[in-house]
Amino acid sequence: MNNSLISIIIPVYNSEKNILETLKSVHNLSYENYECILIDDGSIDKSKNIISNYIKDIPQFKLISIDNSGVCTARNIGVEKANGKFLLFLDSDDLLENNFLNETFNNYDNWTDVVATKVIFFGRSSGEYLPNYFNINDLLHENKLVITCLIEKDKFLDVGGFNTNMKDGFEDWDFWIRYINKFPNVRIIETTKFYYRLQQKSRNRDIDEKKETLLRFQIWQNNFKLFSKEFINPKLTFEYKNIRNSLEFKVGRFLMRPIRFLLKK
């Protein structure tokens, strides 16, 4: 597995503002045995021209253009074209630390199915996230991983890739449910960072309550056999956590405190 080829797959749709920074982030990686496959998903801005101009003298980069089909189809096509034993999905506005491939690859062994890293949020707000140990039951409650983790191509294909019926969001979560259910060994490292850009407007941020309900129902339909075998504790779901952390819940609990005290007497 020494110095294995890693295929970085970047779907691109109208990303002219940030794609150049992302390309430079990949080009500056210290690990040299990689290929970068960009799938232009029918962009109507200058993304394609920016990419073409930047990669014209860099043989490790390849641009493929398709009609607009959504991120799931774009990523799946990228995998079809990939030559690497390993895959790394990267969105067109996110960034990798210089040593990202070295560190994730060096921490991948025969026990490992996924290498995840610390996530640094930037853009409209900042913060960081390091995944903790979790199992498939935890993952059914809420997503625990960003899509930019190192995995093996054969394992990706084994679980069927990205489900193209998740066109409006949550496709990463749906994928991880199927992947972790079959390949559960996640190694979490702090020796490198993935930089996740939080946009003012994004597909996931624009999901309203009705759409979120439909997407969660679609995830249940896609994985109903697994959901039927696992007990889902509603107090662990992110909906419940959102309610408990809401101002309305805290105010209501404060107002109810003297009433509960009287009822106990």
Secondary structure, DSSP 4 states (H G I P E B T S, - for coil): -TT--EEEEEEESS-TTTHHHHHHHHHT-S--SEEEEEEEES--SSHHHHHHHHHTT-TTEEEEEE-S--HHHHHHHHHHH---SEEEE--TT-EE-TTHHHHHHHT--TT-SEEEEEEEEEESS-EEE-PPP--HHHHHHS----S--BEEHHHHHHTTSS-TT-TTS-HHHHHHHHHHHHS--EEEEEEEEEEEEE-SS-TTTT--HHHHHHHHHHHHHHTHHHHHHS---GGGSHHHHHHHTSHHHHHHHHHHHHHHHHHH-
